[in-house]
Amino acid sequence: MDTSALNQKNSHHVRSNSLPSKPHPFIDQVDEQLCRLKEASEATSSASSSELCHKLNGLQDLHDSIDRLLRLPLTQHVLVEESDKKSFNDLLEGCIRLLDLCDIAKDALLQTKECVHELESVLRRRRGGEMFIASEVQRCLISRKLIKKTIYKALKAIESKSCQKIQATPAIVSSLKQAEVVGYNVVESLLSFLAGPKLPSNSSRWSLVGKLVQSKRVACEVEETSRNEVALVDAALHSIASQKTKKSDFLVHVDNLQSSLKIFGSNIKELEGDLEALYRRLIKIRVSLLNIYNH
């Protein structure tokens, strides 16, 4: 059996000297999916929830293809014969790091969802008056602050690893490492989305809040103010919690907040499902690698 059949035409892969002229179709499929995900990640610096769901679905498809590739006896033979212990350990550790990052994203989604549901319930009943609503909004802001802190710490850790280069390895190992990098980029985008954009100054914050006040439909403001739905939620929360809010504007702020929470709440559910599906696939890949390593 020609173990070099797993090498590829792709220029970013390091080939062995015994390269065949035609790679396995599964490798072509993995390469194509990697290229699409890379292009999608480079196309925009920020993403909406629908774009993130699309990227997460793309990652699921990529890992399904990788799983099929790892099941091939030829792939397993190449990994055992051409990869050293360090390469295997790097792949296994990479899976763990990505799973840990997904865990952080899952926790952030869960905490955000709980905060959104509690606040929606308070706003729907409209009991307790303005002071009670303002206090509940303040509680949500404190929760958001803690979520942001955790996310920023995770994003900083990703930044420190982003400079690491993929070493010269067999093509299949190179593809797996590239899939890890792409996975990091997508989950990083999700975390950045959940953290929301920073509001560096009161003036910029109130500029955004002013735009929200002028519109009765927050959904129409998405394209004008931000592609990130979280920005609308955060701005609406600050507008209610701030002492600068006039009583005449209070109901408008509450209506805006309800609209943005409704949009965001439905999107969280979809993101949760897609992230959980990716998480299961990552575990499956790690199990496959362990089985090959221990065979």
Short mmCIF file of the C-alpha atoms (twelve columns), coordinates in Angstrom:
data_MODEL
# 
_entry.id   MODEL 
# 
loop_
_atom_site.group_PDB 
_atom_site.id 
_atom_site.type_symbol 
_atom_site.label_atom_id 
_atom_site.label_alt_id 
_atom_site.label_comp_id 
_atom_site.label_asym_id 
_atom_site.label_seq_id 
_atom_site.Cartn_x 
_atom_site.Cartn_y 
_atom_site.Cartn_z 
_atom_site.pdbx_PDB_model_num 
ATOM 1   C CA . MET A 1   0.000   0.000  0.000  1 
ATOM 2   C CA . ASP A 2   1.369   3.401  -0.956 1 
ATOM 3   C CA . THR A 3   1.287   5.457  2.241  1 
ATOM 4   C CA . SER A 4   2.204   8.610  0.370  1 
ATOM 5   C CA . ALA A 5   -1.274  8.684  -1.168 1 
ATOM 6   C CA . LEU A 6   -2.410  11.013 1.583  1 
ATOM 7   C CA . ASN A 7   -0.152  13.862 0.472  1 
ATOM 8   C CA . GLN A 8   -1.778  16.737 -1.321 1 
ATOM 9   C CA . LYS A 9   -1.385  19.171 -4.165 1 
ATOM 10  C CA . ASN A 10  -2.119  22.128 -1.921 1 
ATOM 11  C CA . SER A 11  0.932   24.393 -1.821 1 
ATOM 12  C CA . HIS A 12  0.705   25.090 1.909  1 
ATOM 13  C CA . HIS A 13  1.235   21.425 2.734  1 
ATOM 14  C CA . VAL A 14  4.659   19.842 3.076  1 
ATOM 15  C CA . ARG A 15  4.941   16.788 0.831  1 
ATOM 16  C CA . SER A 16  7.047   13.670 1.153  1 
ATOM 17  C CA . ASN A 17  9.389   12.722 -1.686 1 
ATOM 18  C CA . SER A 18  7.111   9.863  -2.764 1 
ATOM 19  C CA . LEU A 19  4.133   12.025 -3.697 1 
ATOM 20  C CA . PRO A 20  1.379   10.451 -5.817 1 
ATOM 21  C CA . SER A 21  -0.161  12.453 -8.640 1 
ATOM 22  C CA . LYS A 22  -3.711  12.172 -7.264 1 
ATOM 23  C CA . PRO A 23  -4.679  12.766 -3.596 1 
ATOM 24  C CA . HIS A 24  -7.560  11.016 -1.859 1 
ATOM 25  C CA . PRO A 25  -10.976 12.727 -2.476 1 
ATOM 26  C CA . PHE A 26  -11.470 13.174 1.283  1 
ATOM 27  C CA . ILE A 27  -8.303  15.272 1.445  1 
ATOM 28  C CA . ASP A 28  -9.544  17.494 -1.386 1 
ATOM 29  C CA . GLN A 29  -12.817 17.890 0.489  1 
ATOM 30  C CA . VAL A 30  -11.035 18.877 3.725  1 
ATOM 31  C CA . ASP A 31  -8.844  21.370 1.828  1 
ATOM 32  C CA . GLU A 32  -11.826 22.979 0.111  1 
ATOM 33  C CA . GLN A 33  -13.703 23.360 3.399  1 
ATOM 34  C CA . LEU A 34  -10.609 24.806 5.077  1 
ATOM 35  C CA . CYS A 35  -10.229 27.371 2.297  1 
ATOM 36  C CA . ARG A 36  -13.893 28.404 2.515  1 
ATOM 37  C CA . LEU A 37  -13.732 28.851 6.285  1 
ATOM 38  C CA . LYS A 38  -10.481 30.828 6.041  1 
ATOM 39  C CA . GLU A 39  -11.991 33.146 3.428  1 
ATOM 40  C CA . ALA A 40  -15.120 33.611 5.547  1 
ATOM 41  C CA . SER A 41  -12.997 34.471 8.594  1 
ATOM 42  C CA . GLU A 42  -10.879 36.964 6.667  1 
ATOM 43  C CA . ALA A 43  -13.843 38.596 4.919  1 
ATOM 44  C CA . THR A 44  -15.181 40.317 8.042  1 
ATOM 45  C CA . SER A 45  -13.575 41.415 11.298 1 
ATOM 46  C CA . SER A 46  -16.912 41.097 13.106 1 
ATOM 47  C CA . ALA A 47  -19.901 38.878 12.530 1 
ATOM 48  C CA . SER A 48  -23.632 38.812 13.174 1 
ATOM 49  C CA . SER A 49  -25.264 35.807 14.844 1 
ATOM 50  C CA . SER A 50  -26.468 34.441 11.488 1 
ATOM 51  C CA . GLU A 51  -22.935 34.621 10.071 1 
ATOM 52  C CA . LEU A 52  -21.576 32.906 13.171 1 
ATOM 53  C CA . CYS A 53  -24.127 30.107 12.820 1 
ATOM 54  C CA . HIS A 54  -23.020 29.696 9.205  1 
ATOM 55  C CA . LYS A 55  -19.367 29.450 10.283 1 
ATOM 56  C CA . LEU A 56  -20.178 26.978 13.070 1 
ATOM 57  C CA . ASN A 57  -22.086 24.835 10.575 1 
ATOM 58  C CA . GLY A 58  -19.080 25.006 8.259  1 
ATOM 59  C CA . LEU A 59  -16.835 23.814 11.094 1 
ATOM 60  C CA . GLN A 60  -19.199 20.921 11.746 1 
ATOM 61  C CA . ASP A 61  -18.977 19.873 8.084  1 
ATOM 62  C CA . LEU A 62  -15.178 20.190 8.176  1 
ATOM 63  C CA . HIS A 63  -14.882 17.934 11.213 1 
ATOM 64  C CA . ASP A 64  -17.284 15.425 9.688  1 
ATOM 65  C CA . SER A 65  -14.929 15.214 6.697  1 
ATOM 66  C CA . ILE A 66  -11.898 14.905 8.989  1 
ATOM 67  C CA . ASP A 67  -13.616 12.101 10.887 1 
ATOM 68  C CA . ARG A 68  -14.192 10.202 7.632  1 
ATOM 69  C CA . LEU A 69  -10.551 10.800 6.705  1 
ATOM 70  C CA . LEU A 70  -9.324  9.455  10.050 1 
ATOM 71  C CA . ARG A 71  -11.333 6.274  9.567  1 
ATOM 72  C CA . LEU A 72  -9.359  5.360  6.452  1 
ATOM 73  C CA . PRO A 73  -6.776  2.611  7.149  1 
ATOM 74  C CA . LEU A 74  -4.359  4.490  4.911  1 
ATOM 75  C CA . THR A 75  -4.693  7.662  7.008  1 
ATOM 76  C CA . GLN A 76  -4.142  5.731  10.193 1 
ATOM 77  C CA . HIS A 77  -1.054  4.087  8.711  1 
ATOM 78  C CA . VAL A 78  0.450   7.440  7.684  1 
ATOM 79  C CA . LEU A 79  -0.236  8.970  11.108 1 
ATOM 80  C CA . VAL A 80  1.456   6.057  12.859 1 
ATOM 81  C CA . GLU A 81  4.396   5.693  10.478 1 
ATOM 82  C CA . GLU A 82  5.175   9.305  9.542  1 
ATOM 83  C CA . SER A 83  4.196   11.214 12.722 1 
ATOM 84  C CA . ASP A 84  6.273   11.258 15.870 1 
ATOM 85  C CA . LYS A 85  4.947   11.245 19.424 1 
ATOM 86  C CA . LYS A 86  5.246   15.026 19.697 1 
ATOM 87  C CA . SER A 87  3.041   15.585 16.628 1 
ATOM 88  C CA . PHE A 88  0.381   13.309 18.069 1 
ATOM 89  C CA . ASN A 89  0.531   15.013 21.457 1 
ATOM 90  C CA . ASP A 90  0.248   18.419 19.774 1 
ATOM 91  C CA . LEU A 91  -2.906  17.273 17.949 1 
ATOM 92  C CA . LEU A 92  -4.447  15.891 21.132 1 
ATOM 93  C CA . GLU A 93  -3.572  19.011 23.122 1 
ATOM 94  C CA . GLY A 94  -4.958  21.160 20.313 1 
ATOM 95  C CA . CYS A 95  -8.286  19.330 20.598 1 
ATOM 96  C CA . ILE A 96  -8.330  19.919 24.355 1 
ATOM 97  C CA . ARG A 97  -7.558  23.630 23.968 1 
ATOM 98  C CA . LEU A 98  -10.352 24.066 21.438 1 
ATOM 99  C CA . LEU A 99  -12.785 22.109 23.621 1 
ATOM 100 C CA . ASP A 100 -11.854 24.313 26.596 1 
ATOM 101 C CA . LEU A 101 -12.508 27.403 24.497 1 
ATOM 102 C CA . CYS A 102 -15.875 25.991 23.448 1 
ATOM 103 C CA . ASP A 103 -16.676 25.405 27.129 1 
ATOM 104 C CA . ILE A 104 -16.018 29.089 27.835 1 
ATOM 105 C CA . ALA A 105 -18.280 30.072 24.929 1 
ATOM 106 C CA . LYS A 106 -20.998 27.653 26.107 1 
ATOM 107 C CA . ASP A 107 -20.884 29.102 29.644 1 
ATOM 108 C CA . ALA A 108 -21.013 32.651 28.279 1 
ATOM 109 C CA . LEU A 109 -24.023 31.758 26.116 1 
ATOM 110 C CA . LEU A 110 -25.809 30.094 29.046 1 
ATOM 111 C CA . GLN A 111 -25.209 33.009 31.430 1 
ATOM 112 C CA . THR A 112 -26.253 35.522 28.780 1 
ATOM 113 C CA . LYS A 113 -29.395 33.535 27.987 1 
ATOM 114 C CA . GLU A 114 -30.378 33.391 31.667 1 
ATOM 115 C CA . CYS A 115 -29.802 37.123 32.034 1 
ATOM 116 C CA . VAL A 116 -31.895 37.843 28.921 1 
ATOM 117 C CA . HIS A 117 -34.779 35.588 29.995 1 
ATOM 118 C CA . GLU A 118 -34.952 37.096 33.504 1 
ATOM 119 C CA . LEU A 119 -34.933 40.622 32.158 1 
ATOM 120 C CA . GLU A 120 -37.538 39.814 29.497 1 
ATOM 121 C CA . SER A 121 -39.815 38.483 32.232 1 
ATOM 122 C CA . VAL A 122 -39.418 41.672 34.295 1 
ATOM 123 C CA . LEU A 123 -40.056 43.949 31.311 1 
ATOM 124 C CA . ARG A 124 -43.046 41.923 30.174 1 
ATOM 125 C CA . ARG A 125 -44.816 42.262 33.533 1 
ATOM 126 C CA . ARG A 126 -43.842 45.933 33.992 1 
ATOM 127 C CA . ARG A 127 -44.357 45.569 37.732 1 
ATOM 128 C CA . GLY A 128 -42.490 47.487 40.423 1 
ATOM 129 C CA . GLY A 129 -42.195 50.719 38.497 1 
ATOM 130 C CA . GLU A 130 -39.199 52.424 36.997 1 
ATOM 131 C CA . MET A 131 -36.939 51.938 40.026 1 
ATOM 132 C CA . PHE A 132 -37.466 48.169 40.067 1 
ATOM 133 C CA . ILE A 133 -36.850 47.847 36.316 1 
ATOM 134 C CA . ALA A 134 -33.724 50.005 36.609 1 
ATOM 135 C CA . SER A 135 -32.390 47.809 39.439 1 
ATOM 136 C CA . GLU A 136 -32.993 44.631 37.393 1 
ATOM 137 C CA . VAL A 137 -31.246 46.223 34.440 1 
ATOM 138 C CA . GLN A 138 -28.315 47.059 36.714 1 
ATOM 139 C CA . ARG A 139 -28.150 43.414 37.804 1 
ATOM 140 C CA . CYS A 140 -28.001 42.367 34.170 1 
ATOM 141 C CA . LEU A 141 -25.215 44.870 33.499 1 
ATOM 142 C CA . ILE A 142 -23.179 43.422 36.382 1 
ATOM 143 C CA . SER A 143 -23.673 39.951 34.935 1 
ATOM 144 C CA . ARG A 144 -22.633 41.208 31.490 1 
ATOM 145 C CA . LYS A 145 -19.511 42.763 33.003 1 
ATOM 146 C CA . LEU A 146 -18.463 39.410 34.514 1 
ATOM 147 C CA . ILE A 147 -19.133 37.629 31.220 1 
ATOM 148 C CA . LYS A 148 -17.051 40.196 29.348 1 
ATOM 149 C CA . LYS A 149 -14.171 39.805 31.821 1 
ATOM 150 C CA . THR A 150 -14.078 36.030 31.311 1 
ATOM 151 C CA . ILE A 151 -14.262 36.407 27.538 1 
ATOM 152 C CA . TYR A 152 -11.497 39.031 27.364 1 
ATOM 153 C CA . LYS A 153 -9.243  36.726 29.373 1 
ATOM 154 C CA . ALA A 154 -9.938  33.866 26.941 1 
ATOM 155 C CA . LEU A 155 -9.357  36.134 23.913 1 
ATOM 156 C CA . LYS A 156 -6.022  37.257 25.355 1 
ATOM 157 C CA . ALA A 157 -4.965  33.612 25.685 1 
ATOM 158 C CA . ILE A 158 -5.886  33.021 22.026 1 
ATOM 159 C CA . GLU A 159 -3.828  36.050 21.014 1 
ATOM 160 C CA . SER A 160 -0.714  34.635 22.687 1 
ATOM 161 C CA . LYS A 161 -1.032  31.422 20.655 1 
ATOM 162 C CA . SER A 162 -1.854  33.044 17.313 1 
ATOM 163 C CA . CYS A 163 1.805   33.650 16.471 1 
ATOM 164 C CA . GLN A 164 2.633   29.933 16.585 1 
ATOM 165 C CA . LYS A 165 3.475   28.528 13.155 1 
ATOM 166 C CA . ILE A 166 2.488   25.157 11.745 1 
ATOM 167 C CA . GLN A 167 5.628   23.047 11.495 1 
ATOM 168 C CA . ALA A 168 6.615   20.899 8.532  1 
ATOM 169 C CA . THR A 169 4.625   17.681 8.998  1 
ATOM 170 C CA . PRO A 170 2.823   15.015 6.940  1 
ATOM 171 C CA . ALA A 171 -0.072  16.501 4.981  1 
ATOM 172 C CA . ILE A 172 -2.784  14.960 7.160  1 
ATOM 173 C CA . VAL A 173 -1.217  16.410 10.329 1 
ATOM 174 C CA . SER A 174 -0.927  19.803 8.635  1 
ATOM 175 C CA . SER A 175 -4.627  19.674 7.711  1 
ATOM 176 C CA . LEU A 176 -5.584  18.801 11.296 1 
ATOM 177 C CA . LYS A 177 -3.504  21.684 12.656 1 
ATOM 178 C CA . GLN A 178 -5.055  24.087 10.156 1 
ATOM 179 C CA . ALA A 179 -8.516  22.887 11.190 1 
ATOM 180 C CA . GLU A 180 -7.539  23.683 14.780 1 
ATOM 181 C CA . VAL A 181 -6.504  27.223 13.810 1 
ATOM 182 C CA . VAL A 182 -9.716  27.792 11.856 1 
ATOM 183 C CA . GLY A 183 -11.700 26.450 14.812 1 
ATOM 184 C CA . TYR A 184 -9.944  28.922 17.086 1 
ATOM 185 C CA . ASN A 185 -10.789 31.782 14.703 1 
ATOM 186 C CA . VAL A 186 -14.488 30.894 14.577 1 
ATOM 187 C CA . VAL A 187 -14.868 30.424 18.343 1 
ATOM 188 C CA . GLU A 188 -12.886 33.641 18.846 1 
ATOM 189 C CA . SER A 189 -15.438 35.427 16.621 1 
ATOM 190 C CA . LEU A 190 -18.249 33.960 18.721 1 
ATOM 191 C CA . LEU A 191 -16.633 35.134 21.961 1 
ATOM 192 C CA . SER A 192 -16.049 38.617 20.513 1 
ATOM 193 C CA . PHE A 193 -19.700 38.698 19.473 1 
ATOM 194 C CA . LEU A 194 -20.854 37.747 22.981 1 
ATOM 195 C CA . ALA A 195 -18.555 40.295 24.620 1 
ATOM 196 C CA . GLY A 196 -19.953 43.026 22.399 1 
ATOM 197 C CA . PRO A 197 -18.041 46.101 21.275 1 
ATOM 198 C CA . LYS A 198 -16.447 48.251 23.948 1 
ATOM 199 C CA . LEU A 199 -17.932 51.686 24.556 1 
ATOM 200 C CA . PRO A 200 -14.750 53.683 25.184 1 
ATOM 201 C CA . SER A 201 -16.327 56.999 26.111 1 
ATOM 202 C CA . ASN A 202 -19.582 58.411 27.369 1 
ATOM 203 C CA . SER A 203 -19.964 60.511 24.235 1 
ATOM 204 C CA . SER A 204 -19.777 57.545 21.872 1 
ATOM 205 C CA . ARG A 205 -22.051 55.559 24.146 1 
ATOM 206 C CA . TRP A 206 -24.694 58.244 24.174 1 
ATOM 207 C CA . SER A 207 -24.395 58.701 20.432 1 
ATOM 208 C CA . LEU A 208 -25.457 55.091 20.012 1 
ATOM 209 C CA . VAL A 209 -28.141 55.380 22.675 1 
ATOM 210 C CA . GLY A 210 -29.501 58.468 20.936 1 
ATOM 211 C CA . LYS A 211 -29.943 56.505 17.732 1 
ATOM 212 C CA . LEU A 212 -31.814 53.826 19.630 1 
ATOM 213 C CA . VAL A 213 -34.146 56.361 21.224 1 
ATOM 214 C CA . GLN A 214 -35.060 57.901 17.878 1 
ATOM 215 C CA . SER A 215 -36.281 54.596 16.475 1 
ATOM 216 C CA . LYS A 216 -39.323 52.628 17.604 1 
ATOM 217 C CA . ARG A 217 -37.986 49.471 15.984 1 
ATOM 218 C CA . VAL A 218 -34.560 48.373 17.155 1 
ATOM 219 C CA . ALA A 219 -34.372 45.761 14.389 1 
ATOM 220 C CA . CYS A 220 -34.156 48.542 11.810 1 
ATOM 221 C CA . GLU A 221 -31.112 49.979 13.601 1 
ATOM 222 C CA . VAL A 222 -28.961 46.857 13.281 1 
ATOM 223 C CA . GLU A 223 -27.381 47.807 9.971  1 
ATOM 224 C CA . GLU A 224 -27.027 51.473 10.910 1 
ATOM 225 C CA . THR A 225 -25.469 51.150 14.385 1 
ATOM 226 C CA . SER A 226 -23.844 47.724 14.437 1 
ATOM 227 C CA . ARG A 227 -23.970 44.301 12.851 1 
ATOM 228 C CA . ASN A 228 -23.613 42.917 16.359 1 
ATOM 229 C CA . GLU A 229 -26.953 42.450 18.129 1 
ATOM 230 C CA . VAL A 230 -25.183 42.473 21.495 1 
ATOM 231 C CA . ALA A 231 -24.224 46.114 20.930 1 
ATOM 232 C CA . LEU A 232 -27.895 47.023 20.772 1 
ATOM 233 C CA . VAL A 233 -28.656 45.151 23.995 1 
ATOM 234 C CA . ASP A 234 -25.739 46.723 25.864 1 
ATOM 235 C CA . ALA A 235 -26.599 50.218 24.658 1 
ATOM 236 C CA . ALA A 236 -30.250 49.806 25.651 1 
ATOM 237 C CA . LEU A 237 -29.221 48.510 29.100 1 
ATOM 238 C CA . HIS A 238 -26.934 51.498 29.673 1 
ATOM 239 C CA . SER A 239 -29.615 53.908 28.542 1 
ATOM 240 C CA . ILE A 240 -32.005 52.675 31.241 1 
ATOM 241 C CA . ALA A 241 -29.406 52.318 34.004 1 
ATOM 242 C CA . SER A 242 -27.930 55.774 33.491 1 
ATOM 243 C CA . GLN A 243 -29.080 58.746 35.538 1 
ATOM 244 C CA . LYS A 244 -29.155 60.743 32.282 1 
ATOM 245 C CA . THR A 245 -32.325 58.966 31.174 1 
ATOM 246 C CA . LYS A 246 -35.343 61.308 31.293 1 
ATOM 247 C CA . LYS A 247 -38.660 59.983 32.535 1 
ATOM 248 C CA . SER A 248 -40.290 60.875 29.249 1 
ATOM 249 C CA . ASP A 249 -37.795 58.634 27.465 1 
ATOM 250 C CA . PHE A 250 -37.991 55.725 29.888 1 
ATOM 251 C CA . LEU A 251 -40.787 53.815 28.135 1 
ATOM 252 C CA . VAL A 252 -39.061 54.292 24.793 1 
ATOM 253 C CA . HIS A 253 -35.860 52.821 26.245 1 
ATOM 254 C CA . VAL A 254 -37.789 49.897 27.701 1 
ATOM 255 C CA . ASP A 255 -39.493 49.204 24.359 1 
ATOM 256 C CA . ASN A 256 -36.126 49.309 22.593 1 
ATOM 257 C CA . LEU A 257 -34.621 46.965 25.143 1 
ATOM 258 C CA . GLN A 258 -37.507 44.516 24.792 1 
ATOM 259 C CA . SER A 259 -37.135 44.490 21.003 1 
ATOM 260 C CA . SER A 260 -33.371 43.924 21.124 1 
ATOM 261 C CA . LEU A 261 -33.712 41.218 23.803 1 
ATOM 262 C CA . LYS A 262 -36.290 39.394 21.700 1 
ATOM 263 C CA . ILE A 263 -33.985 39.352 18.664 1 
ATOM 264 C CA . PHE A 264 -30.943 38.400 20.708 1 
ATOM 265 C CA . GLY A 265 -32.789 35.724 22.718 1 
ATOM 266 C CA . SER A 266 -33.878 33.809 19.632 1 
ATOM 267 C CA . ASN A 267 -30.358 33.999 18.186 1 
ATOM 268 C CA . ILE A 268 -28.761 32.651 21.377 1 
ATOM 269 C CA . LYS A 269 -30.774 29.457 21.110 1 
ATOM 270 C CA . GLU A 270 -29.528 28.802 17.581 1 
ATOM 271 C CA . LEU A 271 -25.925 29.570 18.527 1 
ATOM 272 C CA . GLU A 272 -26.158 27.200 21.487 1 
ATOM 273 C CA . GLY A 273 -27.348 24.349 19.287 1 
ATOM 274 C CA . ASP A 274 -24.634 24.887 16.675 1 
ATOM 275 C CA . LEU A 275 -21.891 25.189 19.297 1 
ATOM 276 C CA . GLU A 276 -23.018 22.011 21.062 1 
ATOM 277 C CA . ALA A 277 -23.032 20.128 17.736 1 
ATOM 278 C CA . LEU A 278 -19.458 21.309 17.061 1 
ATOM 279 C CA . TYR A 279 -18.414 20.297 20.587 1 
ATOM 280 C CA . ARG A 280 -19.621 16.731 20.038 1 
ATOM 281 C CA . ARG A 281 -17.692 16.500 16.766 1 
ATOM 282 C CA . LEU A 282 -14.483 17.735 18.419 1 
ATOM 283 C CA . ILE A 283 -14.789 15.034 21.071 1 
ATOM 284 C CA . LYS A 284 -15.312 12.460 18.331 1 
ATOM 285 C CA . ILE A 285 -12.144 13.594 16.530 1 
ATOM 286 C CA . ARG A 286 -10.114 13.392 19.735 1 
ATOM 287 C CA . VAL A 287 -11.390 9.887  20.449 1 
ATOM 288 C CA . SER A 288 -10.429 8.823  16.904 1 
ATOM 289 C CA . LEU A 289 -6.914  10.215 17.361 1 
ATOM 290 C CA . LEU A 290 -6.545  8.438  20.698 1 
ATOM 291 C CA . ASN A 291 -7.663  5.174  19.145 1 
ATOM 292 C CA . ILE A 292 -5.107  5.550  16.340 1 
ATOM 293 C CA . TYR A 293 -2.358  6.488  18.796 1 
ATOM 294 C CA . ASN A 294 -3.086  3.544  21.128 1 
ATOM 295 C CA . HIS A 295 -3.611  1.013  18.345 1 
# 
